[in-house]
Amino acid sequence: MTAPAPADTPVPADPVRADKPVRADKDDMMRKFLRRFASNEAGAVTVDWVVLTAAVVALTGIVAYATRNSAADLLGAAGTAVEEEASIFD
């Protein structure tokens, strides 16, 4: 516990930060944070992988959409060919 201030000593409004100017301290903290944030590359690899994965999924969807009618026609033709060959054994 701190001792009470003498009557003739003015008591600061914020005794914790009485010796530091608040504005300069916040500016220094923000500059340090921004420097650390800009120099940190740990998340960049994750972002790269997310973008690449999204591109692969999108391209897969586009290819599947573009070939769905052709694939259905091909499966129908294959089914007909198998039925014709199977009718030989009847």
C-alpha positions as CSV (number, residue, x, y, z in Angstrom):
1,M,0.0,0.0,0.0
2,T,1.3,3.5,-0.8
3,A,1.6,6.2,1.6
4,P,-0.8,9.1,1.3
5,A,0.5,12.2,-0.5
6,P,1.3,15.3,1.6
7,A,-1.3,18.0,1.5
8,D,0.9,20.4,-0.6
9,T,1.7,17.7,-3.3
10,P,-0.7,17.6,-6.2
11,V,-2.1,14.1,-6.8
12,P,-2.1,13.1,-10.5
13,A,-5.3,12.0,-12.1
14,D,-3.8,8.7,-13.1
15,P,-1.1,7.7,-10.6
16,V,0.0,4.7,-12.8
17,R,0.9,6.8,-15.8
18,A,1.8,10.0,-14.0
19,D,5.4,9.9,-15.2
20,K,4.7,9.0,-18.9
21,P,2.8,11.0,-21.5
22,V,-0.1,8.8,-22.5
23,R,-0.1,9.8,-26.2
24,A,3.6,9.1,-26.9
25,D,3.4,5.7,-25.1
26,K,0.4,4.7,-27.3
27,D,2.1,5.9,-30.5
28,D,5.3,3.8,-29.6
29,M,3.2,0.7,-28.9
30,M,1.3,1.1,-32.2
31,R,4.5,1.5,-34.2
32,K,6.0,-1.6,-32.6
33,F,2.9,-3.6,-33.2
34,L,2.8,-2.5,-36.9
35,R,6.5,-3.3,-37.4
36,R,6.0,-6.7,-35.9
37,F,2.8,-7.3,-37.9
38,A,4.4,-6.3,-41.2
39,S,7.5,-8.4,-40.6
40,N,5.6,-11.5,-39.5
41,E,5.2,-13.9,-42.5
42,A,3.8,-16.9,-40.6
43,G,0.3,-16.4,-41.9
44,A,1.3,-15.8,-45.5
45,V,1.8,-19.5,-46.3
46,T,-1.6,-20.3,-44.9
47,V,-3.2,-17.6,-47.1
48,D,-1.3,-19.0,-50.1
49,W,-2.6,-22.5,-49.4
50,V,-6.2,-21.3,-48.9
51,V,-6.1,-19.4,-52.2
52,L,-4.6,-22.4,-54.1
53,T,-7.2,-24.8,-52.6
54,A,-10.1,-22.5,-53.5
55,A,-8.8,-22.2,-57.0
56,V,-8.5,-26.0,-57.4
57,V,-12.1,-26.5,-56.0
58,A,-13.4,-23.8,-58.3
59,L,-11.7,-25.3,-61.4
60,T,-13.0,-28.8,-60.5
61,G,-16.5,-27.4,-60.2
62,I,-16.2,-25.7,-63.6
63,V,-14.9,-28.8,-65.3
64,A,-17.6,-31.0,-63.7
65,Y,-20.3,-28.6,-64.8
66,A,-18.9,-28.4,-68.3
67,T,-18.6,-32.2,-68.8
68,R,-21.8,-33.4,-67.1
69,N,-23.9,-33.6,-70.2
70,S,-21.1,-35.3,-72.1
71,A,-20.5,-37.8,-69.3
72,A,-24.2,-38.6,-69.2
73,D,-24.2,-39.3,-72.9
74,L,-21.1,-41.4,-72.6
75,L,-22.6,-43.5,-69.8
76,G,-25.8,-44.0,-71.8
77,A,-23.8,-45.2,-74.8
78,A,-21.7,-47.5,-72.7
79,G,-24.9,-49.0,-71.1
80,T,-26.5,-49.6,-74.5
81,A,-23.3,-51.3,-75.7
82,V,-23.2,-53.6,-72.7
83,E,-26.9,-54.5,-73.1
84,E,-26.3,-55.3,-76.8
85,E,-23.4,-57.5,-75.9
86,A,-25.3,-59.2,-73.1
87,S,-28.2,-60.0,-75.5
88,I,-25.9,-62.4,-77.4
89,F,-25.9,-64.7,-74.4
90,D,-29.7,-64.9,-74.2
